[in-house]
Amino acid sequence: MAHIKNWISAFRLRTLPLATASVLTGLALADTFYSANLFITFLCWITAVSLQILSNLANDYGDFMKGTDNDNRIGNTRALQSGVIKPAAMLRMVVFFVLFSLCSGIVLLWVATKGEINYAFVAFFTLGLAAIASAIKYTIGKNAYGYAGLGDVFVFIFFGPVAVLGTFLLNTGIRFNWAVNWQVLLPATAMGLLCAGVLNVNNIRDIENDKNCGKFTLPVMWGVRAAKIYHILLLVAATICWLFYFRLKFYWPHALLLIPASMLLQHAISLWQTAPSAAYNGFLKQLSLAILMLAAAFYSSLALIKAFQLVQAIQLVN
C-alpha cells in the first residue's frame, strides 16, 4: 500500500491555488453585490478542491497508461511514473474522488437551495457531473480531449465562469440581475484565462515529449513561439478584463492588485526569454502564486472598502 506522503504528492497540492483563487474571486464578487455566506463558500471550496485533485489523479493515470509520463518528461516525476503507486490503486483513488466530489457537490447544493430540489439544483447538479466527466476525460480514454488540444478550453470554462460564477450564484441564492450583475463576468473571464495560462506553461515545457507521444497540445500544434504569443495574449486579455471591471467599480484599496500584477509582468518577461526547460517548473509556481495573490488582493481590497465605509457611517452618526 502506498505511503500517505506518496498520495499527498500525487494529489499535487501545488495546483490547488487555482481552485482556491476561483472560489475566492466568486466570494469577493458575492460580497460586493450582495452578502456572502462563508459556509456555502467553504463547501464550494471543498468541492472545487476535490475536483482539482480528481483531475490531477486522473491525469496521472491517463498519461501513464498512454506512455506520456516517461523518463524524457521534463516536469516533476509523477506517482505512477516513479512506481510508488500502482495503476490499480490510482484507479481506486480516482473512483473515491469521483464519489467524494459528487457527495460534496450534493451537500453544497442542498445547503445553497435550502433543501429544495428545484431547477437551480438540477442545473448545478448537471454542471457538477460535467465537471467530473471533464476531470476524467482530460487524459483517460481513447478520445481524451487533452490529447486533441482542447485542454485550454475546458480549463477556461471550469476554472473561470463555472467556478467563479458558481460560487457567486450559490452564495446569493441564485440571484442574478443582468442589468447590475453582468460585471461579474469580467473577473470570471479573467480567472479562466489565467488558469488556461497555467496549463499552457505546462504544455510548452513538455512540448517535445508530448510531440513524441502523440499528445497534441496547442504548443505541439502551433510551435513554441506561437504558444508563447498565445500565453502573452492570455495574460493581456485577463488584465483588460480586470481593468474594465475596475473602470466600472474602482476604489483606492483595489490598488493592492498592483502587487500580483507586477508578478504577472515578471512572469511574462521571463517565460518569453526562456526556451522550454525545467525552468518552466518555476514559472508554473510563479503564475499559480500570482493568480492566488490576485484573488486574495481582490478580496482584501473589498474588506478594506467595507471597513472604510463603516468608519464613514460611524462618523456621520456621531
Phi and psi in degrees as a GROMACS rama.xvg file:
@    title "Ramachandran Plot"
@    xaxis  label "Phi"
@    yaxis  label "Psi"
@TYPE xy
-64.0429  142.022  ALA-2
-68.8018  151.099  HIS-3
-57.0818  -36.12  ILE-4
-66.7771  -28.3254  LYS-5
-70.2413  -37.8655  ASN-6
-68.1244  -41.3245  TRP-7
-60.4502  -40.7813  ILE-8
-63.991  -39.8102  SER-9
-66.8412  -28.5195  ALA-10
-67.1614  -21.3666  PHE-11
55.3093  64.6035  ARG-12
-59.0106  -24.3335  LEU-13
-66.817  -15.2222  ARG-14
-88.4339  -12.5279  THR-15
-67.215  -22.0365  LEU-16
-55.1016  -27.7076  PRO-17
-66.9227  -49.3454  LEU-18
-63.3705  -40.2562  ALA-19
-63.1147  -43.8199  THR-20
-63.6242  -40.5408  ALA-21
-64.2778  -44.3286  SER-22
-66.9338  -40.6404  VAL-23
-64.1611  -36.8967  LEU-24
-65.7984  -42.4529  THR-25
-62.3043  -38.829  GLY-26
-62.4171  -46.4597  LEU-27
-60.9485  -40.6819  ALA-28
-67.2895  -39.5948  LEU-29
-62.4497  -40.1283  ALA-30
-72.7102  -24.8121  ASP-31
-73.5509  -44.5694  THR-32
-95.6728  -27.9318  PHE-33
-136.217  -126.875  TYR-34
-142.733  123.82  SER-35
-81.3301  154.774  ALA-36
-112.18  112.001  ASN-37
-66.3302  -31.1847  LEU-38
-69.1671  -42.1167  PHE-39
-64.3452  -39.2957  ILE-40
-62.7961  -40.5261  THR-41
-60.9398  -41.8988  PHE-42
-66.8065  -36.2026  LEU-43
-61.2615  -42.8137  CYS-44
-65.8093  -44.7266  TRP-45
-58.5641  -44.0331  ILE-46
-65.8764  -44.5883  THR-47
-63.6037  -43.2639  ALA-48
-65.9582  -41.0786  VAL-49
-64.7517  -36.2657  SER-50
-68.0205  -37.142  LEU-51
-64.369  -44.1654  GLN-52
-65.6891  -40.7008  ILE-53
-57.0914  -45.2124  LEU-54
-62.0152  -42.0177  SER-55
-63.7477  -43.6926  ASN-56
-67.2457  -43.2319  LEU-57
-64.1571  -37.9824  ALA-58
-64.2334  -41.5216  ASN-59
-59.8545  -47.2722  ASP-60
-65.9854  -48.2068  TYR-61
-63.8902  -46.0852  GLY-62
-66.6049  -35.6507  ASP-63
-66.8024  -46.6796  PHE-64
-64.6168  -27.0946  MET-65
-89.5826  -4.09654  LYS-66
82.4521  8.92125  GLY-67
-74.4003  -34.7123  THR-68
-82.8388  100.256  ASP-69
-140.178  -174.628  ASN-70
-68.2455  -14.2653  ASP-71
-87.3198  -9.07506  ASN-72
-72.2152  134.49  ARG-73
-81.3043  -31.3757  ILE-74
-64.3547  175.063  GLY-75
-57.484  142.034  ASN-76
-64.3804  131.429  THR-77
-92.8185  168.729  ARG-78
-61.4654  -49.8998  ALA-79
-70.1543  -37.4637  LEU-80
-59.8067  -40.4881  GLN-81
-79.6019  -17.4974  SER-82
87.7489  3.50541  GLY-83
-75.5515  -18.3931  VAL-84
-131.134  138.052  ILE-85
-88.1004  151.25  LYS-86
-53.9101  -41.9106  PRO-87
-63.2837  -40.3082  ALA-88
-67.3395  -39.8775  ALA-89
-63.6353  -41.7232  MET-90
-64.1766  -38.235  LEU-91
-63.9861  -38.9081  ARG-92
-68.7954  -33.9658  MET-93
-60.7691  -46.2018  VAL-94
-61.9945  -41.3007  VAL-95
-58.6173  -45.3779  PHE-96
-74.746  -23.325  PHE-97
-63.1081  -48.009  VAL-98
-67.4848  -40.4577  LEU-99
-64.5171  -44.3377  PHE-100
-62.3212  -40.0903  SER-101
-63.7207  -47.276  LEU-102
-64.9157  -43.3821  CYS-103
-60.733  -43.0001  SER-104
-64.8891  -39.5954  GLY-105
-65.3374  -42.8636  ILE-106
-61.6125  -43.7188  VAL-107
-57.777  -48.9371  LEU-108
-67.7685  -36.25  LEU-109
-62.9056  -42.4687  TRP-110
-70.9093  -44.5092  VAL-111
-66.2429  -34.7714  ALA-112
-97.0905  6.57345  THR-113
57.9175  39.8815  LYS-114
78.5575  9.08882  GLY-115
-98.6551  118.141  GLU-116
-85.1607  87.2682  ILE-117
-111.907  -168.083  ASN-118
-61.4893  -38.0758  TYR-119
-63.4068  -42.7464  ALA-120
-59.881  -48.6818  PHE-121
-63.9507  -41.476  VAL-122
-63.7553  -46.2518  ALA-123
-70.5479  -33.8254  PHE-124
-64.1139  -42.6789  PHE-125
-62.8692  -39.6831  THR-126
-64.4245  -37.4477  LEU-127
-64.3053  -41.8274  GLY-128
-62.1498  -38.3797  LEU-129
-65.1882  -37.6637  ALA-130
-65.7152  -40.3336  ALA-131
-64.5401  -45.9869  ILE-132
-61.6563  -39.6746  ALA-133
-64.1626  -41.4192  SER-134
-61.8373  -37.1972  ALA-135
-78.79  -43.6627  ILE-136
-80.2068  1.174  LYS-137
-59.3171  -45.9579  TYR-138
-129.946  -9.56646  THR-139
-92.4924  136.499  ILE-140
99.684  168.715  GLY-141
-68.6956  -32.8271  LYS-142
-107.739  40.6423  ASN-143
-60.5442  122.485  ALA-144
-70.9111  -20.4622  TYR-145
-66.6847  -19.7993  GLY-146
-93.874  4.38457  TYR-147
-124.572  20.8122  ALA-148
74.2804  18.0101  GLY-149
-105.329  3.42092  LEU-150
-58.926  -40.8262  GLY-151
-61.4098  -38.9636  ASP-152
-62.6416  -46.2114  VAL-153
-70.5175  -37.1879  PHE-154
-62.6033  -44.9631  VAL-155
-58.1298  -46.7379  PHE-156
-65.1001  -49.1778  ILE-157
-84.6411  -25.3382  PHE-158
-92.7453  -15.6969  PHE-159
-101.351  -98.7715  GLY-160
-53.6381  -44.535  PRO-161
-66.9811  -52.2711  VAL-162
-69.1557  -47.1049  ALA-163
-71.2807  -52.6858  VAL-164
-68.0658  -33.8645  LEU-165
-61.4611  -46.3796  GLY-166
-62.6064  -42.5457  THR-167
-59.6992  -50.9757  PHE-168
-67.904  -42.6769  LEU-169
-67.9769  -27.0278  LEU-170
-75.3521  -25.7565  ASN-171
-108.917  18.3692  THR-172
68.5517  33.6988  GLY-173
58.2832  36.8401  ILE-174
-93.1683  131.409  ARG-175
-150.6  107.756  PHE-176
-98.6278  106.164  ASN-177
-55.0098  -39.5475  TRP-178
-62.0662  -29.6121  ALA-179
-105.924  -42.3982  VAL-180
-91.2219  -1.05851  ASN-181
-58.7145  -24.1119  TRP-182
-61.5693  -25.7503  GLN-183
-66.344  -17.2144  VAL-184
-65.6835  -25.8846  LEU-185
-69.5782  -54.071  LEU-186
-62.6148  -34.9471  PRO-187
-62.8479  -43.2869  ALA-188
-65.5392  -42.209  THR-189
-59.779  -44.2461  ALA-190
-64.9174  -39.5644  MET-191
-62.8046  -41.1463  GLY-192
-65.7191  -42.312  LEU-193
-66.3095  -40.333  LEU-194
-68.5446  -34.7538  CYS-195
-62.8659  -32.5296  ALA-196
-62.538  -36.66  GLY-197
-61.9634  -45.4097  VAL-198
-63.0647  -37.1549  LEU-199
-65.3735  -39.3757  ASN-200
-60.5526  -45.4561  VAL-201
-57.9425  -42.6066  ASN-202
-74.548  -32.4966  ASN-203
-65.5498  -43.8787  ILE-204
-56.0421  -42.623  ARG-205
-96.4584  16.9988  ASP-206
-56.516  -44.616  ILE-207
-68.1874  -46.3694  GLU-208
-65.9706  -40.7983  ASN-209
-61.9532  -40.7541  ASP-210
-62.2473  -43.4599  LYS-211
-69.2147  -24.7924  ASN-212
-98.8555  2.80826  CYS-213
77.9025  23.6735  GLY-214
-96.5053  103.315  LYS-215
-90.1642  78.4301  PHE-216
-78.527  172.392  THR-217
-60.6124  -44.1952  LEU-218
-59.554  -37.177  PRO-219
-63.6437  -41.5647  VAL-220
-76.3619  -33.228  MET-221
-99.6115  -27.1111  TRP-222
99.2831  162.769  GLY-223
-63.4045  -48.6826  VAL-224
-60.726  -46.8608  ARG-225
-63.8815  -37.2382  ALA-226
-65.9979  -35.3466  ALA-227
-69.0982  -40.6461  LYS-228
-62.1723  -43.8624  ILE-229
-58.4016  -40.4853  TYR-230
-63.678  -46.0427  HIS-231
-61.2758  -39.6661  ILE-232
-64.559  -37.2728  LEU-233
-60.5016  -46.0581  LEU-234
-66.8402  -41.042  LEU-235
-65.748  -44.7391  VAL-236
-62.4361  -40.7988  ALA-237
-63.5446  -41.3365  ALA-238
-63.2743  -41.5862  THR-239
-61.8187  -41.462  ILE-240
-59.4837  -46.1117  CYS-241
-64.1401  -44.0544  TRP-242
-62.5665  -40.771  LEU-243
-65.1954  -39.8699  PHE-244
-62.1148  -45.3686  TYR-245
-73.1933  -24.4975  PHE-246
-64.4277  -34.2397  ARG-247
-82.0846  -29.0213  LEU-248
-147.754  74.5495  LYS-249
-111.421  134.458  PHE-250
-131.742  152.754  TYR-251
-55.5709  -33.1792  TRP-252
-62.5045  -18.3959  PRO-253
-64.6097  -11.9551  HIS-254
-62.1101  -17.1147  ALA-255
-57.3411  -27.3238  LEU-256
-70.8025  -8.45026  LEU-257
-65.9268  -26.3273  LEU-258
-66.3339  -56.6203  ILE-259
-65.4894  -27.4488  PRO-260
-63.0651  -38.9905  ALA-261
-66.8006  -32.972  SER-262
-66.2415  -39.3622  MET-263
-64.2645  -39.5088  LEU-264
-64.1858  -45.859  LEU-265
-62.2752  -39.9593  GLN-266
-60.4269  -46.035  HIS-267
-62.5301  -43.388  ALA-268
-64.4434  -45.6047  ILE-269
-63.9283  -44.7296  SER-270
-64.4586  -41.1829  LEU-271
-61.8703  -33.7458  TRP-272
-88.313  -4.10389  GLN-273
-116.157  132.028  THR-274
-75.0229  156.231  ALA-275
-52.6204  122.865  PRO-276
-165.916  -176.582  SER-277
-64.1274  -17.3691  ALA-278
-60.4648  -23.4679  ALA-279
-68.7419  -19.4448  TYR-280
-62.1428  -38.8865  ASN-281
-68.5206  -36.8264  GLY-282
-64.9113  -35.0432  PHE-283
-62.091  -47.1176  LEU-284
-63.3057  -42.124  LYS-285
-60.2598  -46.5728  GLN-286
-70.0096  -41.6374  LEU-287
-61.4767  -42.9236  SER-288
-65.5021  -40.1165  LEU-289
-62.433  -40.7105  ALA-290
-64.5401  -44.0202  ILE-291
-63.7749  -43.107  LEU-292
-65.0791  -33.5588  MET-293
-62.2514  -47.4721  LEU-294
-65.1612  -41.2735  ALA-295
-65.2221  -40.1698  ALA-296
-66.8178  -37.3818  ALA-297
-62.0727  -46.7657  PHE-298
-68.9384  -39.155  TYR-299
-64.8594  -38.3225  SER-300
-63.5648  -35.9648  SER-301
-63.9797  -42.2505  LEU-302
-61.8071  -39.692  ALA-303
-67.0939  -39.6887  LEU-304
-60.9493  -46.1389  ILE-305
-65.1038  -39.0444  LYS-306
-64.4469  -42.1577  ALA-307
-63.6994  -42.2895  PHE-308
-66.2501  -34.8942  GLN-309
-66.7057  -42.1712  LEU-310
-62.2269  -42.2885  VAL-311
-61.4619  -42.0173  GLN-312
-64.4049  -39.937  ALA-313
-66.0131  -39.6744  ILE-314
-65.2668  -37.7747  GLN-315
-66.1097  -38.9258  LEU-316
-65.7994  -40.2264  VAL-317
